[in-house]
């Protein structure tokens, strides 16, 4: 059994070489320390310490406490639960999951309230940071980040990305969530740049770069900063090119009850099929012939084959896909809302879902972020075939803070990073949910007016999903309320409303 422990030392002594002592204990008072050691503070990794600790002294599905001590000063105490052992039987699992925490748009009340929940682990589906300090791009007016070291509004180098992680990591609610739970993290686009694919991001470029300019050095910097500041058991190798320097797709086994498969949907994907402009090409578009190219990929062939093999071979009852962007089709009439999501890659989507179906794979549940919307619905290989029975379900969590669609419609932000630009939507805010469900009969639930988090309760008989909405993101210390609770019975592709 193991865990990844992380800390960063803020010390005025830039050449300080004192070791960082770490301790893991069975009790909060550290009277029963089971493991301890010392680590070197790495200035080349932004003064962070990241330790992947695997040891037989750590028992499966058990809670431990940890702390760091540097130059006689102890950190606050953290807590984590180990994964179950390979053959360990567990009868219940509870996961929290979150996405899209734009620091500038609001306060992290969702993280504060999730830290009070009794979950086993937290899954972060990406957009841990946003790549800009420009108030006109995605950011709101609730909070303002300090300027980037380069003086640009978007990162120009490694130090700019490090600055963003350091700034986000100073938030007390985010710190508290990390202290309370082990977190499984993947990235989405904003850890590099909006709607990125490979080493290209189409928006908010500076200097001589355009929407189609490869930026391999900047992509490598984004990879490195993520690896330095995220407690994930993923190694970064600066000697390798940007698309080989890190691998974040991986799997997590929760005994025989569930397996979580996390994919990377940015590093290996092809670019947008119908052009790089926003409205009419990437968003609010009729599509184009290139969208149907059978060779187009979001996962890349190596990862796609690994994903299919992992899911079809899994002995777990529940197969959970930690999936960054919306899998279900999303249209209003003949118009696709967003081709940055799986609607831009329909052939690969159909191949994956039909292969899982034909292999007899059951209990497939996609946990999705990105769209800043609470959504639930059904997965199908071919959404043009209304008679095709679905093969799985998708449970999308709304954003922690990032602007949802009704935020954009009400405020008239029309931000270039909006998942569906408000000026092209053509639907009043109070009519949005009925219009979306009418145009997309596979969508069971839609709410793009709330911010919050989701909690899954999983056992052999069913998976229950509870969407939780915070009262506001405009001020700190807000309350939380149940938004929607649904149940998916085992071995049935069906969503039951509970409340």
C-alpha positions in Angstrom: 0.0 0.0 0.0 1.2 3.5 -0.6 0.5 7.2 -0.8 1.9 10.3 -2.5 2.7 13.1 0.1 3.4 16.6 -1.0 4.5 19.9 0.5 6.2 23.1 -0.5 8.6 25.0 1.8 8.5 28.8 1.8 11.8 29.9 3.3 13.6 33.2 3.0 16.9 31.2 2.9 17.1 30.4 -0.8 20.1 28.2 -0.4 18.7 26.3 2.6 19.6 22.6 2.4 18.0 21.4 5.7 16.1 18.1 5.1 12.3 17.9 5.4 11.3 15.2 7.8 8.1 13.3 7.2 6.0 11.2 9.5 3.0 8.9 9.0 1.1 7.8 12.1 -2.0 5.8 13.0 -3.2 8.6 15.3 -3.5 12.4 15.0 -1.2 13.0 18.0 1.7 11.0 16.4 2.2 8.7 19.4 2.0 5.7 17.0 4.3 6.6 14.1 4.5 3.7 11.6 6.8 5.3 9.0 9.2 8.3 9.0 12.0 9.6 6.9 13.7 12.7 5.5 13.6 14.2 2.1 15.7 16.7 0.3 14.2 20.1 -0.5 14.5 20.5 -4.3 15.0 24.1 -5.5 14.8 22.8 -9.1 11.3 21.6 -8.3 10.1 25.0 -6.9 11.1 24.0 -3.4 8.5 21.2 -3.4 8.7 17.8 -1.8 6.8 15.0 -3.5 7.2 11.5 -2.1 5.7 8.3 -3.4 5.7 6.0 -0.3 4.9 2.3 -0.7 5.4 0.1 2.3 3.9 -3.0 3.8 3.4 -1.1 7.1 0.6 0.8 5.4 -2.5 -1.4 5.5 -5.2 -1.4 2.8 -8.3 0.9 3.0 -7.0 2.4 6.3 -6.7 5.9 7.6 -3.4 7.5 8.5 -2.1 10.9 9.5 1.0 12.7 8.3 3.0 15.8 8.8 6.3 17.5 7.7 8.9 19.0 9.9 11.5 21.5 8.6 14.1 23.3 10.7 12.1 22.5 13.8 8.7 23.7 12.5 5.9 21.2 12.0 3.3 21.5 9.3 -0.4 21.1 9.9 -1.5 17.5 10.1 -2.9 15.8 7.0 -4.9 12.7 6.7 -5.3 10.1 3.9 -6.8 6.7 3.3 -4.9 4.0 1.5 -6.3 2.1 -1.5 -7.7 -1.4 -0.7 -5.2 -4.2 -1.0 -5.4 -6.2 -4.3 -7.7 -9.0 -2.9 -9.3 -7.0 -0.1 -13.1 -7.0 0.0 -14.8 -3.7 0.6 -18.6 -3.4 0.6 -18.9 0.4 0.3 -17.0 3.2 -1.3 -17.6 7.0 -1.2 -16.0 9.3 -3.7 -16.2 13.1 -3.9 -15.5 14.7 -7.3 -14.9 18.2 -8.5 -13.7 20.3 -11.5 -13.0 23.8 -12.8 -11.8 26.0 -9.9 -11.2 29.4 -11.6 -9.7 31.4 -8.7 -10.8 34.8 -10.0 -14.4 33.9 -10.5 -15.3 33.1 -6.9 -14.5 31.7 -3.5 -13.9 28.0 -3.0 -17.0 27.3 -0.9 -17.5 24.0 -2.7 -14.0 22.8 -1.5 -14.7 23.9 2.0 -18.0 22.0 2.2 -16.6 18.9 0.5 -13.8 18.9 3.1 -16.6 18.4 5.7 -18.1 15.4 3.9 -17.2 11.8 5.0 -15.7 10.6 1.7 -12.9 8.1 1.2 -11.1 9.9 -1.7 -11.6 13.0 -3.8 -11.3 12.9 -7.6 -10.3 16.2 -9.4 -11.2 16.1 -13.1 -9.1 19.0 -14.2 -8.8 22.8 -14.6 -7.0 22.9 -11.2 -5.6 26.2 -12.4 -6.6 28.7 -15.1 -3.9 29.9 -17.3 -4.7 33.6 -17.3 -4.6 36.6 -14.9 -6.5 38.7 -17.5 -9.9 39.8 -16.0 -11.3 39.8 -19.5 -10.7 36.1 -20.1 -12.6 33.6 -18.0 -11.8 35.4 -14.8 -14.4 37.3 -12.8 -14.1 40.1 -10.3 -14.4 38.2 -7.1 -10.7 37.8 -6.5 -7.6 38.8 -8.4 -4.3 37.0 -8.8 -1.0 38.7 -8.6 0.6 39.5 -12.0 2.6 36.8 -13.7 6.4 37.2 -13.3 6.8 37.7 -17.1 4.3 40.6 -17.1 2.1 38.7 -19.6 -1.6 37.9 -19.1 -1.0 34.2 -19.9 2.1 32.1 -19.0 5.2 32.6 -21.1 7.5 30.2 -19.3 7.9 27.7 -16.4 8.1 30.4 -13.7 4.7 31.8 -14.8 3.0 28.4 -14.4 4.7 27.9 -11.1 3.4 31.2 -10.0 -0.2 30.1 -10.8 0.1 26.9 -8.8 1.7 28.7 -5.9 -1.1 31.3 -5.9 -3.9 28.7 -6.1 -2.2 26.6 -3.4 -2.3 29.5 -0.9 -6.1 29.2 -0.8 -7.1 28.0 2.7 -10.1 25.9 1.4 -8.0 24.1 -1.2 -5.3 23.4 1.4 -7.9 22.0 3.8 -9.3 19.7 1.2 -5.8 18.3 0.4 -5.2 17.9 4.1 -8.4 15.9 4.6 -8.3 13.5 1.7 -6.0 11.7 -0.7 -6.8 13.2 -4.1 -6.8 11.6 -7.5 -6.0 14.3 -10.1 -6.0 14.6 -13.8 -5.7 17.7 -15.9 -7.9 19.3 -18.6 -7.1 22.2 -20.8 -6.4 25.2 -18.6 -3.4 23.6 -17.0 -1.8 24.6 -20.4 -4.3 26.8 -22.3 -7.9 26.9 -23.2 -9.1 24.1 -25.6 -5.5 22.9 -26.0 -4.5 19.9 -28.1 -1.0 18.6 -27.8 1.4 21.6 -27.7 -1.1 24.0 -29.3 -3.6 26.2 -27.5 -5.8 28.4 -29.8 -6.8 31.2 -27.5 -5.2 34.3 -25.9 -1.8 33.9 -27.7 0.8 36.6 -27.5 3.6 37.9 -29.7 4.1 35.9 -32.9 2.1 32.9 -31.8 -1.3 32.1 -33.4 -4.1 29.7 -32.8 -2.2 27.0 -34.8 1.4 27.7 -33.5 3.1 24.7 -31.8 4.6 25.7 -28.5 6.6 22.7 -27.4 8.7 24.5 -24.7 5.6 26.0 -23.1 3.8 22.7 -23.2 6.8 21.1 -21.5 6.8 23.9 -18.9 3.1 23.2 -18.2 3.8 19.5 -17.8 6.6 20.2 -15.4 4.7 22.7 -13.2 1.8 20.2 -12.9 4.1 17.4 -11.9 5.8 19.6 -9.3 2.7 20.8 -7.6 0.2 18.0 -7.9 0.4 15.0 -5.5 0.2 12.3 -8.2 2.4 9.2 -8.7 3.5 10.4 -12.1 7.1 11.0 -13.0 8.3 13.9 -15.1 11.4 13.5 -17.3 12.7 16.8 -18.8 15.0 14.8 -21.1 12.0 13.6 -23.1 9.9 15.6 -25.6 6.7 17.2 -24.3 4.4 14.3 -25.4 6.6 11.7 -23.6 7.9 13.6 -20.6 4.9 12.6 -18.4 2.1 10.1 -18.5 -1.0 10.9 -16.4 -3.4 8.3 -17.6 -3.6 5.5 -15.0 -6.0 3.2 -13.0 -7.0 2.8 -9.4 -8.5 -0.4 -8.0 -10.9 -0.3 -5.1 -11.0 -4.1 -4.4 -13.6 -6.0 -6.4 -16.1 -3.2 -6.0 -14.9 -0.5 -8.4 -12.1 0.5 -10.7 -11.4 4.1 -11.7 -9.7 4.6 -15.0 -8.3 8.1 -15.5 -7.6 9.3 -19.1 -5.5 12.2 -20.6 -7.7 13.9 -23.1 -5.3 16.8 -24.0 -1.8 15.6 -24.6 -2.4 13.2 -27.5 -5.6 14.6 -29.2 -6.0 16.0 -32.7 -7.0 19.6 -33.1 -10.6 20.9 -33.7 -12.1 19.5 -36.8 -13.9 22.5 -38.2 -11.5 25.4 -37.6 -10.1 27.3 -34.6 -12.5 30.3 -34.5 -14.9 30.2 -31.5 -18.5 30.7 -32.6 -19.3 28.8 -35.8 -16.3 26.5 -35.8 -15.4 25.3 -32.3 -18.7 26.3 -30.6 -22.2 26.7 -31.8 -21.4 25.0 -35.1 -23.2 22.9 -37.7 -20.1 20.7 -37.9 -18.2 19.7 -41.0 -17.1 16.6 -42.9 -13.8 16.4 -41.0 -15.6 15.8 -37.8 -16.5 12.2 -39.0 -12.9 11.3 -40.0 -12.4 7.8 -38.5 -8.8 8.5 -37.9 -9.4 11.5 -35.5 -8.4 10.8 -32.0 -8.7 12.4 -28.5 -6.9 9.7 -26.6 -4.2 8.6 -29.1 -4.1 5.0 -30.2 -1.8 3.8 -27.4 -3.9 5.2 -24.6 -7.2 4.2 -26.3 -6.1 0.6 -26.6 -4.9 0.6 -23.0 -8.2 2.1 -21.9 -10.3 -0.5 -23.7 -8.1 -3.4 -22.5 -8.2 -2.1 -18.9 -12.0 -1.6 -18.8 -12.9 -4.9 -20.6 -10.5 -6.9 -18.4 -11.5 -5.3 -15.1 -13.0 -7.8 -12.6 -14.5 -4.9 -10.6 -18.3 -4.5 -10.5 -18.2 -0.8 -11.3 -16.0 0.7 -14.1 -15.6 4.4 -13.5 -14.1 6.6 -16.2 -12.5 9.8 -14.9 -13.2 11.7 -18.1 -12.4 15.4 -18.7 -14.9 16.5 -21.3 -18.6 15.6 -22.1 -19.1 12.2 -23.7 -22.8 12.6 -24.5 -23.8 14.4 -27.7 -25.0 18.0 -27.0 -26.9 19.8 -29.7 -29.6 22.5 -29.9 -31.5 21.7 -33.2 -28.8 21.1 -35.8 -26.2 23.0 -33.9 -23.4 21.3 -31.9 -22.7 23.2 -28.7 -19.0 22.4 -28.4 -16.6 20.4 -30.6 -13.8 20.6 -28.0 -15.7 17.8 -26.2 -16.3 14.3 -27.6 -18.7 15.6 -30.2 -15.6 16.6 -32.1 -14.4 13.0 -32.1 -17.6 10.9 -32.8 -15.8 8.0 -34.6 -13.5 7.3 -31.7 -16.3 7.7 -29.2 -18.4 5.2 -31.1 -15.5 2.8 -31.4 -14.8 2.9 -27.6 -18.4 2.6 -26.5 -19.4 -0.1 -29.0 -16.3 -2.1 -28.2 -17.1 -2.0 -24.5 -20.7 -2.9 -25.2 -19.8 -5.8 -27.5 -17.4 -7.2 -24.9 -20.3 -7.4 -22.5 -18.9 -4.8 -20.2 -21.5 -3.6 -17.6 -21.8 -0.9 -15.0 -19.8 1.7 -17.0 -20.1 5.2 -15.5 -18.3 8.3 -16.8 -17.5 10.9 -14.2 -17.1 14.2 -16.2 -16.1 17.8 -15.7 -15.3 20.7 -18.0 -18.7 22.1 -19.0 -19.4 23.9 -15.6 -22.8 22.1 -15.6 -24.4 19.4 -13.5 -25.7 16.8 -16.0 -26.7 13.2 -16.1 -27.6 11.0 -19.0 -26.9 8.0 -21.2 -23.9 6.9 -23.2 -24.5 5.6 -26.7 -22.2 4.7 -29.6 -24.5 6.3 -32.2 -26.6 9.3 -31.0 -28.2 9.5 -34.5 -29.9 6.2 -33.9 -32.8 7.0 -31.5 -33.6 3.3 -31.2 -30.2 2.3 -29.9 -30.2 1.3 -26.3 -27.5 3.0 -24.1 -24.6 1.1 -22.8 -23.6 3.3 -19.8 -24.3 6.5 -18.0 -22.5 9.9 -17.6 -22.6 11.9 -14.4 -21.1 15.4 -15.0 -20.3 17.6 -12.0 -20.7 21.4 -12.1 -17.8 23.8 -11.5 -16.3 24.8 -8.2 -16.4 28.4 -9.3 -15.9 28.7 -13.1 -18.6 30.6 -15.0 -21.5 28.3 -16.0 -23.8 28.9 -18.9 -26.4 30.8 -16.9 -23.7 32.9 -15.3 -22.7 33.9 -18.8 -26.2 34.5 -20.1 -27.2 36.6 -17.1 -24.1 38.7 -17.0 -23.4 39.0 -20.7 -19.8 38.0 -20.2 -19.5 36.3 -23.6 -16.0 35.1 -22.6 -13.8 33.5 -25.3 -13.2 30.5 -23.0 -16.9 29.8 -22.4 -17.8 26.2 -23.2 -20.8 27.5 -25.2 -20.7 31.2 -26.0 -23.7 33.0 -24.6 -24.3 35.2 -27.6 -24.8 32.2 -29.8 -26.9 30.1 -27.5 -30.2 31.9 -28.3 -32.0 30.5 -25.2 -33.1 32.6 -22.2 -31.5 31.5 -18.9 -34.8 30.3 -17.4 -35.5 28.1 -20.5 -32.1 26.6 -20.9 -32.6 23.3 -19.1 -35.9 22.4 -20.8 -34.5 23.4 -24.2 -31.4 21.2 -23.8 -33.4 18.2 -22.6 -35.9 18.5 -25.4 -33.1 18.6 -28.0 -31.1 15.8 -26.4 -33.5 13.0 -25.2 -30.5 11.0 -23.8 -29.9 13.8 -21.2 -31.8 13.0 -18.0 -30.8 16.0 -15.9 -29.3 19.4 -16.6 -28.5 22.3 -14.4 -26.1 25.0 -15.5 -27.0 27.5 -12.8 -25.2 26.1 -9.8 -21.7 25.6 -8.5 -20.6 22.8 -6.2 -19.4 19.2 -6.1 -20.6 15.6 -6.4 -20.5 12.6 -4.0 -20.8 9.0 -5.1 -21.9 6.2 -2.8 -21.1 2.8 -4.3 -22.0 -0.7 -3.2 -22.8 -4.0 -4.9 -26.4 -3.1 -5.6 -26.2 0.5 -6.8 -24.3 3.7 -7.4 -25.9 6.8 -5.9 -24.9 10.2 -7.0 -25.6 13.3 -4.9 -25.1 16.7 -6.5 -24.4 19.5 -4.0 -24.8 23.2 -4.7 -23.2 26.0 -2.7 -25.4 29.1 -1.9 -22.9 31.5 -3.5 -19.4 31.9 -4.8 -19.4 35.7 -4.4 -18.4 35.5 -0.7 -16.6 33.0 1.5 -18.1 30.6 4.1 -21.3 29.9 2.2 -23.6 27.0 2.9 -24.5 24.1 0.7 -27.7 22.4 -0.3 -28.7 19.2 -2.1 -29.3 19.8 -5.8 -30.2 16.4 -7.2 -29.8 12.8 -6.1 -29.9 9.9 -8.5 -29.4 6.1 -8.3 -28.0 3.8 -11.0 -28.9 0.1 -10.2 -26.2 -2.5 -10.7 -26.3 -4.3 -14.1 -29.0 -1.8 -15.4 -28.4 1.2 -17.6 -31.0 3.3 -15.9 -31.0 6.5 -13.8 -33.6 6.7 -11.0 -34.5 10.0 -9.4 -34.4 9.9 -5.6 -34.9 13.6 -4.9 
